[in-house]
Amino acid sequence: MSSITSLRNRFQRRVCSESVFLKSGHTPSIADTGSKLSTQVAEGIIKALGYPLNAQSIDGQTAGKNFEMIARDFIESSITLLSHLRPAQWLYSVHDDISQFVQYEHLAALKRLVKDNKEALTALGDYVVNPDVVVARRALADQEINVRQAIVRPGGSPKTDSIEGRKSERGCFHPPCEYFM
């Protein structure tokens, strides 16, 4: 059985070995080489962690993608470890379009609106949000909500009664948690 400490240690070890390397001049790749303070902070972090770094140079995009996957794995392992506190079927992914989730469905409509309308794009901006790591709770069917007593009315108005009409296939984005009201 894992502890949060062992999960954190594994996360830190993986970040060091899969995302961080020493640039020329022995500067950690997480430092801004143009900043002495940034270099000192990065060196202090690497020393404090004490894990070996990747022996080879890693392309910036690859290092970033590695970090995102490592972070996703850590979050999934941590939530699984604590699942007794908030039982649910959780979904974990990297770079999902946030408009796939119930709370942010309206962003897909905005994206369509501004796609071919420069004036709308100028006024509204680009509201496409692609978070690095997404944690979502699988949406519940009305029957699951009503298992003990009638709480929502199946087949009712999606805006007031039925959860079925509002949920997306992907589930509910966290945070914030969507409460079924």
Secondary structure, 3 states (H helix, E strand, C coil): CCCHHHHHHHHHHHHHHHHCEECCCCCECCCCCCCHHHHHHHHHHHHHHCCCCECCCCCHHHHHHHHHHHHHHHHHHHHHHCCCCCCCCEEEEECCCHHHCHHHCHHHHHHHHHHCCHHHHHHHCCCCCCCCEEEEECCCCHHHHCCCCCCCCCCCCCCCCCCCCCCCCCCEEECCCCCCC
